[in-house]
């Protein structure tokens, strides 16, 4: 997984991210765009849970 994060002043939140990742079953990498840090964290959790043998805990509301 490769995560690129940048800011754009002309947008309301300014936060931007692009995540490129692959899974063992996909030949081509997938791309996810995010406008919020929480979207990045959700995408990483989903990717980790798709890996063979992965055990990813559910999101804890107290964890940043």
TITI-60195 format. One record per atom (N, C-alpha, C, O): residue number from 1; residue in three letters; y, x, z; atom name. Coordinates in Angstrom, 1 decimal. Layout:
<nodes>
+-----+-----+--------+--------+--------+----+
|   i |  aa |      y |      x |      z | at |
+-----+-----+--------+--------+--------+----+
| NUM | ALA |      Y |      X |      Z | CA |
...
+-----+-----+--------+--------+--------+----+
</nodes>
This chain:
<nodes>
+-----+-----+--------+--------+--------+----+
|   i |  aa |      y |      x |      z | at |
+-----+-----+--------+--------+--------+----+
|   1 | UNK |   -1.2 |    0.8 |    0.0 |  N |
|   1 | UNK |    0.0 |    0.0 |    0.0 | CA |
|   1 | UNK |    1.2 |    0.9 |    0.0 |  C |
|   1 | UNK |    1.3 |    1.9 |    0.7 |  O |
|   2 | UNK |    2.2 |    0.5 |   -0.8 |  N |
|   2 | UNK |    3.5 |    1.2 |   -0.9 | CA |
|   2 | UNK |    4.6 |    0.1 |   -0.6 |  C |
|   2 | UNK |    4.6 |   -0.9 |   -1.2 |  O |
|   3 | UNK |    5.4 |    0.4 |    0.4 |  N |
|   3 | UNK |    6.5 |   -0.5 |    0.8 | CA |
|   3 | UNK |    7.8 |    0.1 |    0.5 |  C |
|   3 | UNK |    8.1 |    1.2 |    1.0 |  O |
|   4 | UNK |    8.6 |   -0.5 |   -0.3 |  N |
|   4 | UNK |   10.0 |    0.0 |   -0.6 | CA |
|   4 | UNK |   11.0 |   -1.1 |    0.0 |  C |
|   4 | UNK |   10.9 |   -2.2 |   -0.3 |  O |
|   5 | UNK |   11.9 |   -0.6 |    0.8 |  N |
|   5 | UNK |   12.9 |   -1.5 |    1.4 | CA |
|   5 | UNK |   14.3 |   -0.9 |    1.1 |  C |
|   5 | UNK |   14.5 |    0.3 |    1.1 |  O |
|   6 | UNK |   15.2 |   -1.9 |    0.8 |  N |
|   6 | UNK |   16.6 |   -1.5 |    0.5 | CA |
|   6 | UNK |   17.5 |   -2.7 |    0.8 |  C |
|   6 | UNK |   17.0 |   -3.8 |    1.2 |  O |
|   7 | UNK |   18.8 |   -2.5 |    0.8 |  N |
|   7 | UNK |   19.7 |   -3.5 |    1.1 | CA |
|   7 | UNK |   20.6 |   -3.8 |   -0.2 |  C |
|   7 | UNK |   20.9 |   -2.9 |   -1.0 |  O |
|   8 | UNK |   21.0 |   -5.0 |   -0.3 |  N |
|   8 | UNK |   21.9 |   -5.4 |   -1.4 | CA |
|   8 | UNK |   23.1 |   -6.2 |   -0.8 |  C |
|   8 | UNK |   22.9 |   -7.3 |   -0.3 |  O |
|   9 | UNK |   24.2 |   -5.6 |   -0.8 |  N |
|   9 | UNK |   25.4 |   -6.2 |   -0.2 | CA |
|   9 | UNK |   25.8 |   -7.6 |   -0.8 |  C |
|   9 | UNK |   26.4 |   -8.4 |   -0.1 |  O |
|  10 | UNK |   25.5 |   -7.8 |   -2.0 |  N |
|  10 | UNK |   25.9 |   -9.0 |   -2.7 | CA |
|  10 | UNK |   25.1 |  -10.2 |   -2.3 |  C |
|  10 | UNK |   25.4 |  -11.4 |   -2.7 |  O |
|  11 | UNK |   24.0 |  -10.0 |   -1.6 |  N |
|  11 | UNK |   23.2 |  -11.2 |   -1.1 | CA |
|  11 | UNK |   23.4 |  -11.4 |    0.3 |  C |
|  11 | UNK |   23.8 |  -10.6 |    1.1 |  O |
|  12 | UNK |   23.2 |  -12.7 |    0.7 |  N |
|  12 | UNK |   23.5 |  -13.1 |    2.1 | CA |
|  12 | UNK |   22.9 |  -12.3 |    3.2 |  C |
|  12 | UNK |   23.6 |  -11.7 |    4.0 |  O |
|  13 | UNK |   21.6 |  -12.1 |    3.1 |  N |
|  13 | UNK |   20.9 |  -11.3 |    4.1 | CA |
|  13 | UNK |   20.9 |   -9.9 |    3.8 |  C |
|  13 | UNK |   20.9 |   -9.0 |    4.7 |  O |
|  14 | UNK |   20.9 |   -9.5 |    2.5 |  N |
|  14 | UNK |   21.0 |   -8.2 |    2.1 | CA |
|  14 | UNK |   19.6 |   -7.4 |    2.1 |  C |
|  14 | UNK |   19.5 |   -6.4 |    1.4 |  O |
|  15 | UNK |   18.7 |   -7.9 |    2.9 |  N |
|  15 | UNK |   17.4 |   -7.3 |    3.0 | CA |
|  15 | UNK |   16.5 |   -7.6 |    1.8 |  C |
|  15 | UNK |   16.4 |   -8.7 |    1.4 |  O |
|  16 | UNK |   15.9 |   -6.5 |    1.2 |  N |
|  16 | UNK |   15.0 |   -6.7 |    0.1 | CA |
|  16 | UNK |   13.8 |   -5.7 |    0.3 |  C |
|  16 | UNK |   14.0 |   -4.6 |    0.9 |  O |
|  17 | UNK |   12.7 |   -6.1 |   -0.1 |  N |
|  17 | UNK |   11.5 |   -5.2 |    0.0 | CA |
|  17 | UNK |   10.5 |   -5.6 |   -1.1 |  C |
|  17 | UNK |   10.4 |   -6.7 |   -1.6 |  O |
|  18 | UNK |    9.8 |   -4.6 |   -1.6 |  N |
|  18 | UNK |    8.8 |   -4.7 |   -2.6 | CA |
|  18 | UNK |    7.5 |   -4.0 |   -2.1 |  C |
|  18 | UNK |    7.6 |   -2.9 |   -1.7 |  O |
|  19 | UNK |    6.4 |   -4.8 |   -2.0 |  N |
|  19 | UNK |    5.2 |   -4.2 |   -1.6 | CA |
|  19 | UNK |    4.2 |   -4.2 |   -2.7 |  C |
|  19 | UNK |    4.0 |   -5.2 |   -3.4 |  O |
|  20 | UNK |    3.6 |   -3.0 |   -3.0 |  N |
|  20 | UNK |    2.6 |   -2.9 |   -4.0 | CA |
|  20 | UNK |    1.3 |   -2.5 |   -3.3 |  C |
|  20 | UNK |    1.2 |   -1.6 |   -2.5 |  O |
|  21 | UNK |    0.2 |   -3.3 |   -3.6 |  N |
|  21 | UNK |   -1.0 |   -3.0 |   -2.9 | CA |
|  21 | UNK |   -2.2 |   -3.4 |   -3.8 |  C |
|  21 | UNK |   -2.1 |   -4.2 |   -4.7 |  O |
|  22 | UNK |   -3.3 |   -2.9 |   -3.5 |  N |
|  22 | UNK |   -4.6 |   -3.2 |   -4.2 | CA |
|  22 | UNK |   -5.6 |   -3.6 |   -3.1 |  C |
|  22 | UNK |   -5.5 |   -3.2 |   -2.0 |  O |
|  23 | UNK |   -6.7 |   -4.2 |   -3.6 |  N |
|  23 | UNK |   -7.8 |   -4.5 |   -2.8 | CA |
|  23 | UNK |   -9.0 |   -4.0 |   -3.6 |  C |
|  23 | UNK |   -8.9 |   -3.8 |   -4.8 |  O |
|  24 | UNK |  -10.2 |   -3.8 |   -3.0 |  N |
|  24 | UNK |  -11.3 |   -3.3 |   -3.7 | CA |
|  24 | UNK |  -11.8 |   -4.2 |   -4.8 |  C |
|  24 | UNK |  -12.4 |   -3.7 |   -5.8 |  O |
|  25 | UNK |  -11.5 |   -5.5 |   -4.8 |  N |
|  25 | UNK |  -11.9 |   -6.4 |   -5.8 | CA |
|  25 | UNK |  -11.0 |   -6.5 |   -7.0 |  C |
|  25 | UNK |  -11.3 |   -7.0 |   -8.1 |  O |
|  26 | UNK |   -9.7 |   -6.0 |   -6.9 |  N |
|  26 | UNK |   -8.7 |   -6.2 |   -7.9 | CA |
|  26 | UNK |   -8.5 |   -4.9 |   -8.6 |  C |
|  26 | UNK |   -8.3 |   -3.8 |   -8.0 |  O |
|  27 | UNK |   -8.5 |   -4.9 |  -10.0 |  N |
|  27 | UNK |   -8.3 |   -3.7 |  -10.8 | CA |
|  27 | UNK |   -6.8 |   -3.4 |  -10.8 |  C |
|  27 | UNK |   -6.4 |   -2.2 |  -10.7 |  O |
|  28 | UNK |   -6.0 |   -4.4 |  -10.9 |  N |
|  28 | UNK |   -4.5 |   -4.2 |  -10.9 | CA |
|  28 | UNK |   -3.9 |   -4.4 |   -9.6 |  C |
|  28 | UNK |   -4.3 |   -5.3 |   -8.8 |  O |
|  29 | UNK |   -2.9 |   -3.6 |   -9.2 |  N |
|  29 | UNK |   -2.2 |   -3.8 |   -7.9 | CA |
|  29 | UNK |   -1.4 |   -5.1 |   -7.9 |  C |
|  29 | UNK |   -0.9 |   -5.5 |   -9.0 |  O |
|  30 | UNK |   -1.3 |   -5.7 |   -6.8 |  N |
|  30 | UNK |   -0.5 |   -6.8 |   -6.6 | CA |
|  30 | UNK |    0.9 |   -6.4 |   -6.1 |  C |
|  30 | UNK |    1.1 |   -5.3 |   -5.6 |  O |
|  31 | UNK |    1.9 |   -7.3 |   -6.4 |  N |
|  31 | UNK |    3.3 |   -7.0 |   -6.0 | CA |
|  31 | UNK |    3.8 |   -8.2 |   -5.2 |  C |
|  31 | UNK |    3.6 |   -9.4 |   -5.7 |  O |
|  32 | UNK |    4.4 |   -8.0 |   -4.1 |  N |
|  32 | UNK |    5.0 |   -9.0 |   -3.3 | CA |
|  32 | UNK |    6.5 |   -8.6 |   -3.1 |  C |
|  32 | UNK |    6.8 |   -7.4 |   -2.7 |  O |
|  33 | UNK |    7.4 |   -9.6 |   -3.2 |  N |
|  33 | UNK |    8.8 |   -9.3 |   -3.0 | CA |
|  33 | UNK |    9.2 |  -10.1 |   -1.7 |  C |
|  33 | UNK |    8.7 |  -11.2 |   -1.5 |  O |
|  34 | UNK |   10.0 |   -9.5 |   -0.9 |  N |
|  34 | UNK |   10.4 |  -10.1 |    0.4 | CA |
|  34 | UNK |   11.9 |  -10.0 |    0.6 |  C |
|  34 | UNK |   12.5 |   -9.1 |    0.2 |  O |
|  35 | UNK |   12.4 |  -11.0 |    1.3 |  N |
|  35 | UNK |   13.8 |  -11.1 |    1.6 | CA |
|  35 | UNK |   14.1 |  -11.1 |    3.1 |  C |
|  35 | UNK |   15.2 |  -11.4 |    3.6 |  O |
|  36 | UNK |   13.0 |  -10.8 |    3.8 |  N |
|  36 | UNK |   13.0 |  -11.0 |    5.3 | CA |
|  36 | UNK |   12.0 |  -10.0 |    5.9 |  C |
|  36 | UNK |   10.9 |  -10.0 |    5.3 |  O |
|  37 | UNK |   12.3 |   -9.3 |    6.9 |  N |
|  37 | UNK |   11.3 |   -8.4 |    7.5 | CA |
|  37 | UNK |   10.0 |   -9.1 |    7.9 |  C |
|  37 | UNK |    8.9 |   -8.5 |    7.8 |  O |
|  38 | UNK |   10.1 |  -10.3 |    8.4 |  N |
|  38 | UNK |    8.9 |  -11.0 |    8.8 | CA |
|  38 | UNK |    7.9 |  -11.2 |    7.6 |  C |
|  38 | UNK |    6.7 |  -11.2 |    7.7 |  O |
|  39 | UNK |    8.5 |  -11.5 |    6.4 |  N |
|  39 | UNK |    7.7 |  -11.6 |    5.2 | CA |
|  39 | UNK |    6.9 |  -10.3 |    4.9 |  C |
|  39 | UNK |    5.7 |  -10.4 |    4.5 |  O |
|  40 | UNK |    7.5 |   -9.2 |    5.2 |  N |
|  40 | UNK |    6.9 |   -7.9 |    5.0 | CA |
|  40 | UNK |    5.7 |   -7.8 |    5.9 |  C |
|  40 | UNK |    4.6 |   -7.4 |    5.6 |  O |
|  41 | UNK |    5.9 |   -8.1 |    7.2 |  N |
|  41 | UNK |    4.9 |   -8.0 |    8.2 | CA |
|  41 | UNK |    3.7 |   -9.0 |    7.9 |  C |
|  41 | UNK |    2.6 |   -8.6 |    8.0 |  O |
|  42 | UNK |    4.0 |  -10.2 |    7.4 |  N |
|  42 | UNK |    3.0 |  -11.1 |    7.0 | CA |
|  42 | UNK |    2.1 |  -10.6 |    5.9 |  C |
|  42 | UNK |    0.9 |  -10.7 |    5.9 |  O |
|  43 | UNK |    2.8 |  -10.0 |    4.9 |  N |
|  43 | UNK |    2.1 |   -9.4 |    3.7 | CA |
|  43 | UNK |    1.2 |   -8.3 |    4.1 |  C |
|  43 | UNK |    0.1 |   -8.2 |    3.6 |  O |
|  44 | UNK |    1.7 |   -7.4 |    5.0 |  N |
|  44 | UNK |    0.8 |   -6.3 |    5.5 | CA |
|  44 | UNK |   -0.4 |   -6.9 |    6.3 |  C |
|  44 | UNK |   -1.5 |   -6.4 |    6.1 |  O |
|  45 | UNK |   -0.2 |   -7.8 |    7.2 |  N |
|  45 | UNK |   -1.3 |   -8.4 |    7.9 | CA |
|  45 | UNK |   -2.3 |   -9.0 |    6.9 |  C |
|  45 | UNK |   -3.5 |   -8.8 |    7.1 |  O |
|  46 | UNK |   -1.9 |   -9.8 |    5.9 |  N |
|  46 | UNK |   -2.8 |  -10.4 |    5.0 | CA |
|  46 | UNK |   -3.6 |   -9.3 |    4.2 |  C |
|  46 | UNK |   -4.8 |   -9.4 |    4.0 |  O |
|  47 | UNK |   -2.9 |   -8.2 |    3.8 |  N |
|  47 | UNK |   -3.6 |   -7.1 |    3.1 | CA |
|  47 | UNK |   -4.6 |   -6.5 |    4.0 |  C |
|  47 | UNK |   -5.7 |   -6.2 |    3.5 |  O |
|  48 | UNK |   -4.2 |   -6.1 |    5.2 |  N |
|  48 | UNK |   -5.1 |   -5.5 |    6.1 | CA |
|  48 | UNK |   -6.4 |   -6.4 |    6.4 |  C |
|  48 | UNK |   -7.5 |   -5.9 |    6.4 |  O |
|  49 | UNK |   -6.2 |   -7.7 |    6.5 |  N |
|  49 | UNK |   -7.3 |   -8.6 |    6.8 | CA |
|  49 | UNK |   -8.2 |   -8.7 |    5.6 |  C |
|  49 | UNK |   -9.4 |   -9.1 |    5.7 |  O |
|  50 | UNK |   -7.7 |   -8.4 |    4.4 |  N |
|  50 | UNK |   -8.6 |   -8.5 |    3.2 | CA |
|  50 | UNK |   -9.5 |   -7.2 |    3.0 |  C |
|  50 | UNK |  -10.4 |   -7.3 |    2.2 |  O |
|  51 | UNK |   -9.2 |   -6.2 |    3.7 |  N |
|  51 | UNK |  -10.0 |   -5.0 |    3.6 | CA |
|  51 | UNK |  -11.4 |   -5.2 |    4.2 |  C |
|  51 | UNK |  -11.5 |   -5.8 |    5.2 |  O |
|  52 | UNK |  -12.4 |   -4.6 |    3.6 |  N |
|  52 | UNK |  -13.8 |   -4.7 |    4.2 | CA |
|  52 | UNK |  -13.9 |   -4.2 |    5.6 |  C |
|  52 | UNK |  -13.4 |   -3.1 |    5.9 |  O |
|  53 | UNK |  -14.5 |   -5.0 |    6.5 |  N |
|  53 | UNK |  -14.6 |   -4.6 |    7.8 | CA |
|  53 | UNK |  -13.4 |   -4.6 |    8.7 |  C |
|  53 | UNK |  -13.4 |   -4.2 |    9.8 |  O |
|  54 | UNK |  -12.3 |   -5.2 |    8.1 |  N |
|  54 | UNK |  -11.1 |   -5.2 |    8.9 | CA |
|  54 | UNK |  -11.1 |   -6.3 |   10.0 |  C |
|  54 | UNK |  -11.7 |   -7.4 |    9.8 |  O |
|  55 | UNK |  -10.5 |   -6.0 |   11.1 |  N |
|  55 | UNK |  -10.3 |   -7.0 |   12.1 | CA |
|  55 | UNK |   -8.9 |   -6.9 |   12.6 |  C |
|  55 | UNK |   -8.5 |   -6.0 |   13.3 |  O |
|  56 | UNK |   -8.1 |   -7.8 |   12.1 |  N |
|  56 | UNK |   -6.6 |   -7.8 |   12.3 | CA |
|  56 | UNK |   -6.3 |   -8.9 |   13.3 |  C |
|  56 | UNK |   -6.6 |  -10.1 |   13.0 |  O |
|  57 | UNK |   -5.7 |   -8.6 |   14.5 |  N |
|  57 | UNK |   -5.4 |   -9.6 |   15.4 | CA |
|  57 | UNK |   -4.4 |  -10.6 |   14.9 |  C |
|  57 | UNK |   -3.6 |  -10.2 |   14.0 |  O |
|  58 | UNK |   -4.4 |  -11.8 |   15.4 |  N |
|  58 | UNK |   -3.4 |  -12.8 |   15.0 | CA |
|  58 | UNK |   -2.0 |  -12.3 |   15.5 |  C |
|  58 | UNK |   -1.9 |  -11.5 |   16.4 |  O |
|  59 | UNK |   -1.0 |  -12.8 |   14.8 |  N |
|  59 | UNK |    0.4 |  -12.5 |   15.1 | CA |
|  59 | UNK |    0.7 |  -12.9 |   16.6 |  C |
|  59 | UNK |    0.4 |  -14.0 |   16.9 |  O |
|  60 | UNK |    1.2 |  -12.0 |   17.3 |  N |
|  60 | UNK |    1.6 |  -12.3 |   18.7 | CA |
|  60 | UNK |    3.1 |  -12.5 |   18.7 |  C |
|  60 | UNK |    3.9 |  -11.7 |   18.3 |  O |
|  61 | UNK |    3.5 |  -13.7 |   19.2 |  N |
|  61 | UNK |    4.9 |  -14.1 |   19.2 | CA |
|  61 | UNK |    5.8 |  -13.1 |   20.0 |  C |
|  61 | UNK |    7.0 |  -13.0 |   19.8 |  O |
|  62 | UNK |    5.2 |  -12.3 |   20.9 |  N |
|  62 | UNK |    6.0 |  -11.4 |   21.7 | CA |
|  62 | UNK |    6.0 |  -10.0 |   21.1 |  C |
|  62 | UNK |    6.7 |   -9.1 |   21.6 |  O |
|  63 | UNK |    5.3 |   -9.8 |   20.0 |  N |
|  63 | UNK |    5.4 |   -8.5 |   19.3 | CA |
|  63 | UNK |    6.4 |   -8.5 |   18.2 |  C |
|  63 | UNK |    6.4 |   -9.5 |   17.4 |  O |
|  64 | UNK |    7.3 |   -7.5 |   18.2 |  N |
|  64 | UNK |    8.3 |   -7.5 |   17.1 | CA |
|  64 | UNK |    7.8 |   -7.4 |   15.7 |  C |
|  64 | UNK |    8.5 |   -7.3 |   14.7 |  O |
+-----+-----+--------+--------+--------+----+
</nodes>
